Amino acid sequence: MSMKIPKLPAPPNISLPRKLPAMPKLGAIANALPARSPSAPVRVPKDHRRPEEPSASIWRTLTKPVRLINWRIVTAALFGVGILHIVATLAAPSLAIATAYNRLEGALPANSVLVLPQIAPGAQPLPFMSPALRYAMCRFDTTTGPVDVSVELSETGSSLTIYSVEGEAIYTAAQSDVALHRVRIVPADGRFLGLTPEARGRQSDQVPSATLPADRGIVVYALPDRGVSYLTQTEQLLRSASCRLAGARS
């Protein structure tokens, strides 16, 4: 007996669209999202934060006062203090109430050598004078003309120093092979002092070792104090020093 197989119904006729709808672009999706400020911190859930180490927290606590300091102001203040210190140091000699010249002006005769006694505590003409030296001083004044200074610098440790009114050392000389050291101090105003002997065709027997311009100041001649045995010789050398107007006789 033959069995009949039933026929299946035909599938419905479904018409497909010719063009599929376009997928939205990523840029459009990003523009649709709410805007976030670049500087706004990203919120991280508390559960996902990395726990802070105790040492980092302690270090931040200790350095907090240092981080609060305005280092620009501190640097500027240090530079200001340094400049003020330099200016005060340079201006100190000019702002002094009494200079060495003012203290010795009344005690030293003009253009004449004065041999000082041995230096002793409480009997120092100027501070910091060494008791190991003997001194002779002269207050020179070139108002009326040049001043000639001559000293013996053959002894070991002997020296000649010429100071200005402000206390500046404008000339210094130490022991030398020259038997007699001569310095001519001329007025600083540049006045005409006449012709020298060499300009007049004559040879001078007193040629200065140095010539320097200065109006007023102090000449200091120092010799080492070698004790009682050499006291007479030291006194003779000090008294042989000369400080007088040019052309004047001793």
Secondary structure, DSSP 8 states (H G I E B T S, - for coil): -----------------SS------HHHHHHHS----TTS-----GGGS----HHHHHHHHHTHHHHTS-HHHHHHHHHHHHHHHHHHHHHHHHH-SS-HHHHHHTTS-BT-EEE-----TT--SSTT--TTEEEEEEEEE-SSS-EEEEE---STT-EEEEEETTS-EEEEEE--S-SSEEEEEE-TT-------TTTTT---S---SEEEE-SEEEEEEEEE---GGGHHHHHHHHHH-EEEETT---
